[in-house]
């Protein structure tokens, strides 16, 4: 057995775990639908403030990750910052935190077996949940490690989905679903 991603006897070593070559795990990462937030877009600052939200202007890239497009806003672009329930489950792991959504984000981005820009250039904390919404594992991915961490977590059959969070700020980034 080699220490790298070598193969032997129908098995391969992937991220330090011996896995079957018979089944290749696939995944999908989807941005949030803009529909639930549509009533925030275009509102004046006073109305946003009444709803606990605010308009911000991106001052650098990276730094203002849109949860619909799954890409950082360009400097000068406006976003709405508001509290979002990202894990709406009847367990102790229900979660809500601040997120950004571009004011001009038209549709949820979808990435099949590929990483969106927001998962490539920053440390990401992955939380791995079972189908009942209970946390079963977690992993930290530094830049360049997200795909490997996703695949390793999904090697556990009890994991139904992952939530990616910004490791530094703690905010929800995206949901990762097993597709194969």
MIDOSE-1310 file (N, C-alpha, C; in nm, 2 decimals, decimal comma, always signed):
residues 180
xxxx	+0,09/-0,12/+0,00/+0,00/+0,00/+0,00/+0,09/+0,12/+0,00; +0,06/+0,22/-0,09/+0,14/+0,34/-0,09/+0,08/+0,44/+0,00; +0,16/+0,54/+0,04/+0,11/+0,65/+0,13/+0,03/+0,75/+0,06; +0,04/+0,76/-0,07/-0,03/+0,85/-0,15/-0,17/+0,79/-0,19
xxxx	-0,23/+0,84/-0,29/-0,36/+0,79/-0,34/-0,34/+0,67/-0,43; -0,26/+0,58/-0,39/-0,23/+0,46/-0,47/-0,34/+0,36/-0,46; -0,33/+0,25/-0,54/-0,43/+0,15/-0,54/-0,37/+0,01/-0,52; -0,45/-0,08/-0,47/-0,41/-0,22/-0,44/-0,53/-0,31/-0,42
xxxx	-0,54/-0,41/-0,51/-0,64/-0,51/-0,49/-0,79/-0,46/-0,49; -0,82/-0,37/-0,57/-0,96/-0,32/-0,58/-0,99/-0,21/-0,48; -0,89/-0,17/-0,41/-0,91/-0,06/-0,31/-0,81/+0,05/-0,34; -0,84/+0,17/-0,29/-0,74/+0,28/-0,31/-0,73/+0,36/-0,18
xxxx	-0,62/+0,42/-0,15/-0,60/+0,50/-0,04/-0,64/+0,64/-0,08; -0,74/+0,70/-0,01/-0,78/+0,84/-0,03/-0,78/+0,91/+0,10; -0,70/+1,01/+0,11/-0,69/+1,10/+0,23/-0,67/+1,02/+0,35; -0,59/+0,91/+0,34/-0,55/+0,83/+0,45/-0,66/+0,72/+0,49
xxxx	-0,76/+0,71/+0,40/-0,87/+0,61/+0,43/-0,87/+0,51/+0,31; -0,87/+0,38/+0,34/-0,88/+0,28/+0,24/-1,03/+0,27/+0,19; -1,05/+0,29/+0,06/-1,18/+0,29/+0,01/-1,19/+0,20/-0,11; -1,31/+0,16/-0,14/-1,34/+0,07/-0,25/-1,33/+0,15/-0,38
xxxx	-1,27/+0,10/-0,49/-1,27/+0,17/-0,62/-1,40/+0,15/-0,69; -1,48/+0,06/-0,64/-1,61/+0,03/-0,70/-1,71/+0,15/-0,70; -1,71/+0,22/-0,60/-1,81/+0,33/-0,59/-1,73/+0,46/-0,57; -1,76/+0,55/-0,67/-1,70/+0,68/-0,66/-1,81/+0,78/-0,61
xxxx	-1,78/+0,84/-0,50/-1,87/+0,93/-0,43/-1,87/+1,06/-0,51; -1,99/+1,12/-0,53/-2,01/+1,25/-0,60/-2,09/+1,34/-0,51; -2,08/+1,47/-0,53/-2,15/+1,56/-0,45/-2,20/+1,69/-0,53; -2,29/+1,76/-0,47/-2,34/+1,88/-0,53/-2,34/+1,99/-0,42
xxxx	-2,30/+2,11/-0,46/-2,30/+2,23/-0,37/-2,39/+2,33/-0,44; -2,49/+2,37/-0,37/-2,59/+2,46/-0,43/-2,60/+2,59/-0,34; -2,60/+2,70/-0,41/-2,62/+2,83/-0,34/-2,77/+2,84/-0,29; -2,79/+2,93/-0,20/-2,93/+2,96/-0,15/-3,01/+3,02/-0,26
xxxx	-3,14/+2,98/-0,26/-3,24/+3,04/-0,35/-3,25/+3,19/-0,31; -3,25/+3,28/-0,41/-3,27/+3,42/-0,37/-3,42/+3,46/-0,34; -3,51/+3,37/-0,36/-3,65/+3,40/-0,34/-3,69/+3,44/-0,20; -3,64/+3,36/-0,10/-3,68/+3,40/+0,04/-3,62/+3,54/+0,08
xxxx	-3,52/+3,59/+0,01/-3,46/+3,72/+0,05/-3,51/+3,83/-0,05; -3,59/+3,80/-0,14/-3,63/+3,90/-0,25/-3,69/+4,03/-0,19; -3,76/+4,01/-0,08/-3,82/+4,13/-0,02/-3,72/+4,23/+0,05; -3,60/+4,18/+0,07/-3,49/+4,27/+0,12/-3,43/+4,35/+0,02
xxxx	-3,42/+4,30/-0,10/-3,35/+4,37/-0,21/-3,42/+4,50/-0,25; -3,34/+4,60/-0,26/-3,40/+4,73/-0,30/-3,46/+4,81/-0,19; -3,47/+4,76/-0,07/-3,53/+4,83/+0,04/-3,43/+4,95/+0,08; -3,49/+5,05/+0,13/-3,41/+5,16/+0,18/-3,34/+5,12/+0,31
xxxx	-3,24/+5,19/+0,36/-3,16/+5,15/+0,48/-3,25/+5,15/+0,60; -3,35/+5,24/+0,62/-3,43/+5,24/+0,74/-3,52/+5,11/+0,74; -3,57/+5,07/+0,63/-3,65/+4,95/+0,62/-3,57/+4,83/+0,65; -3,45/+4,82/+0,60/-3,36/+4,71/+0,63/-3,32/+4,71/+0,78
xxxx	-3,30/+4,82/+0,83/-3,26/+4,83/+0,98/-3,38/+4,78/+1,06; -3,50/+4,81/+1,03/-3,62/+4,76/+1,10/-3,62/+4,61/+1,10; -3,57/+4,55/+1,00/-3,57/+4,40/+0,98/-3,44/+4,34/+1,03; -3,35/+4,41/+1,09/-3,23/+4,36/+1,14/-3,13/+4,33/+1,03
xxxx	-3,14/+4,40/+0,92/-3,05/+4,38/+0,80/-2,99/+4,51/+0,77; -2,89/+4,51/+0,68/-2,82/+4,63/+0,64/-2,75/+4,61/+0,50; -2,74/+4,72/+0,43/-2,68/+4,72/+0,30/-2,53/+4,75/+0,32; -2,44/+4,67/+0,26/-2,30/+4,69/+0,27/-2,24/+4,69/+0,13
xxxx	-2,13/+4,76/+0,12/-2,05/+4,77/-0,01/-1,92/+4,69/+0,00; -1,90/+4,60/-0,09/-1,77/+4,52/-0,08/-1,66/+4,61/-0,10; -1,56/+4,60/-0,01/-1,44/+4,68/-0,02/-1,32/+4,61/-0,07; -1,33/+4,48/-0,08/-1,22/+4,40/-0,13/-1,27/+4,26/-0,17
xxxx	-1,18/+4,19/-0,24/-1,22/+4,05/-0,29/-1,09/+3,97/-0,26; -1,10/+3,86/-0,18/-1,22/+3,80/-0,12/-1,26/+3,88/+0,01; -1,38/+3,85/+0,06/-1,42/+3,92/+0,18/-1,57/+3,93/+0,20; -1,64/+3,93/+0,09/-1,79/+3,94/+0,10/-1,85/+3,83/+0,02
xxxx	-1,86/+3,71/+0,07/-1,91/+3,60/+0,00/-2,06/+3,59/-0,01; -2,11/+3,59/-0,13/-2,26/+3,58/-0,16/-2,30/+3,44/-0,14; -2,40/+3,41/-0,07/-2,45/+3,27/-0,04/-2,54/+3,23/-0,15; -2,58/+3,31/-0,25/-2,65/+3,27/-0,37/-2,56/+3,23/-0,48
xxxx	-2,47/+3,32/-0,52/-2,38/+3,29/-0,63/-2,26/+3,21/-0,59; -2,23/+3,20/-0,46/-2,12/+3,12/-0,40/-1,98/+3,18/-0,45; -1,98/+3,31/-0,47/-1,86/+3,38/-0,51/-1,85/+3,51/-0,43; -1,73/+3,56/-0,42/-1,72/+3,69/-0,35/-1,76/+3,80/-0,44
xxxx	-1,83/+3,90/-0,38/-1,87/+4,02/-0,45/-1,74/+4,10/-0,49; -1,75/+4,17/-0,60/-1,64/+4,25/-0,64/-1,64/+4,38/-0,56; -1,53/+4,44/-0,55/-1,52/+4,57/-0,48/-1,62/+4,67/-0,54; -1,70/+4,74/-0,46/-1,80/+4,83/-0,51/-1,94/+4,77/-0,52
xxxx	-1,95/+4,64/-0,53/-2,08/+4,57/-0,54/-2,15/+4,58/-0,40; -2,29/+4,60/-0,41/-2,36/+4,60/-0,28/-2,42/+4,47/-0,25; -2,43/+4,44/-0,12/-2,49/+4,32/-0,07/-2,58/+4,35/+0,05; -2,67/+4,26/+0,08/-2,75/+4,27/+0,20/-2,69/+4,18/+0,30
xxxx	-2,67/+4,23/+0,42/-2,62/+4,15/+0,54/-2,74/+4,13/+0,63; -2,77/+4,00/+0,66/-2,88/+3,97/+0,75/-2,86/+3,84/+0,82; -2,95/+3,81/+0,92/-2,94/+3,69/+0,99/-3,02/+3,58/+0,91; -2,97/+3,46/+0,90/-3,03/+3,36/+0,82/-3,02/+3,23/+0,90
xxxx	-3,14/+3,16/+0,91/-3,14/+3,02/+0,97/-3,09/+2,92/+0,87; -2,97/+2,87/+0,89/-2,91/+2,78/+0,79/-2,94/+2,64/+0,82; -2,97/+2,60/+0,94/-2,99/+2,46/+0,98/-3,12/+2,46/+1,06; -3,23/+2,46/+0,99/-3,36/+2,47/+1,05/-3,41/+2,33/+1,09
xxxx	-3,36/+2,27/+1,20/-3,39/+2,14/+1,24/-3,44/+2,14/+1,39; -3,51/+2,04/+1,43/-3,56/+2,04/+1,57/-3,46/+1,96/+1,65; -3,34/+2,00/+1,65/-3,23/+1,94/+1,73/-3,15/+2,05/+1,79; -3,06/+2,02/+1,89/-2,98/+2,12/+1,94/-2,88/+2,19/+1,84
xxxx	-2,88/+2,13/+1,72/-2,78/+2,18/+1,62/-2,85/+2,29/+1,52; -2,97/+2,33/+1,56/-3,03/+2,44/+1,48/-2,93/+2,56/+1,48; -2,92/+2,62/+1,37/-2,82/+2,73/+1,36/-2,87/+2,85/+1,28; -2,83/+2,96/+1,32/-2,85/+3,09/+1,25/-2,74/+3,18/+1,27
xxxx	-2,71/+3,26/+1,17/-2,59/+3,35/+1,17/-2,61/+3,45/+1,06; -2,52/+3,55/+1,06/-2,52/+3,65/+0,95/-2,47/+3,60/+0,82; -2,53/+3,64/+0,71/-2,48/+3,60/+0,58/-2,49/+3,72/+0,48; -2,42/+3,72/+0,37/-2,43/+3,82/+0,27/-2,50/+3,76/+0,15
xxxx	-2,58/+3,85/+0,08/-2,65/+3,81/-0,04/-2,63/+3,93/-0,14; -2,58/+3,91/-0,25/-2,56/+4,02/-0,35/-2,70/+4,07/-0,39; -2,71/+4,20/-0,41/-2,84/+4,26/-0,45/-2,88/+4,22/-0,59; -2,78/+4,18/-0,67/-2,81/+4,14/-0,81/-2,79/+3,99/-0,84
xxxx	-2,79/+3,91/-0,73/-2,78/+3,76/-0,75/-2,91/+3,71/-0,81; -2,90/+3,66/-0,93/-3,03/+3,62/-1,00/-3,08/+3,48/-0,97; -2,99/+3,38/-0,95/-3,03/+3,24/-0,93/-2,92/+3,17/-0,85; -2,96/+3,06/-0,78/-2,87/+2,98/-0,70/-2,77/+2,91/-0,79
xxxx	-2,64/+2,93/-0,76/-2,53/+2,86/-0,83/-2,54/+2,71/-0,79; -2,50/+2,63/-0,89/-2,49/+2,48/-0,86/-2,36/+2,43/-0,91; -2,29/+2,36/-0,83/-2,16/+2,30/-0,86/-2,17/+2,15/-0,84; -2,14/+2,08/-0,94/-2,14/+1,93/-0,94/-2,00/+1,88/-0,93
xxxx	-1,96/+1,81/-0,83/-1,82/+1,76/-0,81/-1,72/+1,87/-0,84; -1,75/+1,99/-0,80/-1,66/+2,10/-0,82/-1,68/+2,20/-0,70; -1,58/+2,27/-0,67/-1,59/+2,37/-0,56/-1,62/+2,51/-0,61; -1,72/+2,57/-0,55/-1,74/+2,71/-0,58/-1,63/+2,80/-0,53
xxxx	-1,61/+2,92/-0,58/-1,50/+3,00/-0,54/-1,49/+3,03/-0,39; -1,61/+3,04/-0,32/-1,61/+3,07/-0,18/-1,55/+2,95/-0,09; -1,53/+2,83/-0,15/-1,47/+2,72/-0,07/-1,33/+2,70/-0,11; -1,28/+2,77/-0,21/-1,14/+2,75/-0,25/-1,04/+2,84/-0,18
xxxx	-1,07/+2,96/-0,14/-0,97/+3,06/-0,10/-0,97/+3,10/+0,04; -1,04/+3,02/+0,13/-1,04/+3,05/+0,27/-1,05/+2,92/+0,35; -1,01/+2,92/+0,48/-1,04/+2,81/+0,56/-1,19/+2,78/+0,58; -1,23/+2,66/+0,57/-1,37/+2,62/+0,58/-1,38/+2,51/+0,69
xxxx	-1,48/+2,53/+0,77/-1,52/+2,43/+0,87/-1,64/+2,35/+0,82; -1,63/+2,22/+0,80/-1,73/+2,14/+0,76/-1,80/+2,07/+0,88; -1,93/+2,08/+0,88/-2,01/+2,01/+0,98/-2,09/+1,90/+0,91; -2,08/+1,78/+0,96/-2,14/+1,66/+0,89/-2,25/+1,61/+0,97
xxxx	-2,37/+1,61/+0,91/-2,50/+1,57/+0,98/-2,56/+1,45/+0,92; -2,63/+1,37/+1,01/-2,71/+1,26/+0,97/-2,85/+1,31/+0,92; -2,93/+1,22/+0,88/-3,06/+1,25/+0,82/-3,15/+1,31/+0,92; -3,13/+1,30/+1,05/-3,21/+1,36/+1,16/-3,16/+1,49/+1,20
xxxx	-3,05/+1,54/+1,13/-3,00/+1,68/+1,17/-2,91/+1,68/+1,29; -2,86/+1,56/+1,32/-2,76/+1,55/+1,43/-2,62/+1,56/+1,38; -2,53/+1,63/+1,45/-2,39/+1,64/+1,41/-2,33/+1,51/+1,44; -2,26/+1,45/+1,34/-2,19/+1,32/+1,35/-2,04/+1,33/+1,34
xxxx	-1,99/+1,44/+1,27/-1,85/+1,46/+1,25/-1,82/+1,60/+1,21; -1,70/+1,64/+1,20/-1,66/+1,77/+1,15/-1,52/+1,77/+1,10; -1,48/+1,87/+1,02/-1,34/+1,87/+0,97/-1,31/+2,02/+0,93; -1,19/+2,05/+0,94/-1,14/+2,18/+0,90/-1,06/+2,17/+0,77
xxxx	-1,09/+2,25/+0,67/-1,02/+2,24/+0,55/-0,95/+2,38/+0,52; -0,82/+2,37/+0,51/-0,74/+2,49/+0,47/-0,76/+2,51/+0,32; -0,72/+2,63/+0,27/-0,73/+2,65/+0,12/-0,66/+2,53/+0,05; -0,74/+2,48/-0,05/-0,69/+2,37/-0,13/-0,73/+2,23/-0,08
xxxx	-0,79/+2,22/+0,04/-0,82/+2,10/+0,10/-0,97/+2,06/+0,10; -1,06/+2,15/+0,06/-1,20/+2,13/+0,07/-1,26/+2,01/+0,00; -1,22/+1,98/-0,12/-1,27/+1,86/-0,19/-1,23/+1,74/-0,12; -1,11/+1,73/-0,07/-1,06/+1,61/+0,00/-1,14/+1,59/+0,13
xxxx	-1,16/+1,69/+0,20/-1,24/+1,68/+0,33/-1,38/+1,64/+0,30; -1,45/+1,70/+0,20/-1,58/+1,66/+0,16/-1,59/+1,51/+0,14; -1,50/+1,46/+0,05/-1,50/+1,32/+0,02/-1,47/+1,23/+0,14; -1,38/+1,27/+0,22/-1,35/+1,19/+0,34/-1,47/+1,19/+0,44
xxxx	-1,54/+1,30/+0,46/-1,66/+1,30/+0,55/-1,77/+1,21/+0,49; -1,79/+1,22/+0,36/-1,89/+1,14/+0,29/-1,86/+0,99/+0,29; -1,74/+0,95/+0,32/-1,71/+0,81/+0,33/-1,78/+0,74/+0,44; -1,83/+0,82/+0,54/-1,91/+0,77/+0,65/-2,05/+0,76/+0,60
xxxx	-2,11/+0,64/+0,60/-2,24/+0,61/+0,54/-2,35/+0,69/+0,62; -2,33/+0,72/+0,75/-2,44/+0,79/+0,82/-2,45/+0,94/+0,79; -2,35/+0,99/+0,72/-2,35/+1,13/+0,69/-2,45/+1,16/+0,57; -2,55/+1,24/+0,59/-2,65/+1,27/+0,49/-2,61/+1,40/+0,41
xxxx	-2,55/+1,50/+0,48/-2,52/+1,62/+0,42/-2,42/+1,70/+0,51; -2,35/+1,79/+0,44/-2,25/+1,88/+0,51/-2,30/+2,02/+0,51; -2,26/+2,10/+0,61/-2,27/+2,24/+0,60/-2,13/+2,30/+0,61; -2,10/+2,39/+0,51/-1,97/+2,45/+0,51/-1,99/+2,59/+0,58
xxxx	-1,90/+2,62/+0,67/-1,90/+2,75/+0,74/-1,76/+2,81/+0,73; -1,76/+2,94/+0,73/-1,63/+3,02/+0,73/-1,57/+2,98/+0,87; -1,44/+2,93/+0,86/-1,37/+2,89/+0,98/-1,34/+3,00/+1,07; -1,31/+3,12/+1,01/-1,28/+3,24/+1,10/-1,40/+3,31/+1,15
xxxx	-1,50/+3,33/+1,07/-1,62/+3,41/+1,12/-1,73/+3,33/+1,16; -1,74/+3,20/+1,12/-1,84/+3,11/+1,17/-1,97/+3,11/+1,09; -1,98/+3,19/+0,99/-2,10/+3,20/+0,91/-2,12/+3,09/+0,81; -2,25/+3,05/+0,79/-2,28/+2,95/+0,69/-2,24/+2,99/+0,55
xxxx	-2,18/+2,90/+0,48/-2,14/+2,93/+0,34/-2,23/+2,85/+0,24; -2,24/+2,72/+0,26/-2,32/+2,64/+0,16/-2,35/+2,50/+0,22; -2,45/+2,44/+0,16/-2,48/+2,30/+0,19/-2,42/+2,21/+0,08; -2,37/+2,10/+0,13/-2,31/+2,00/+0,04/-2,39/+1,87/+0,05
xxxx	-2,44/+1,82/-0,06/-2,52/+1,70/-0,06/-2,45/+1,59/-0,14; -2,46/+1,47/-0,09/-2,41/+1,35/-0,16/-2,50/+1,32/-0,27; -2,44/+1,30/-0,39/-2,53/+1,26/-0,51/-2,50/+1,13/-0,57; -2,39/+1,06/-0,52/-2,36/+0,93/-0,57/-2,27/+0,85/-0,48
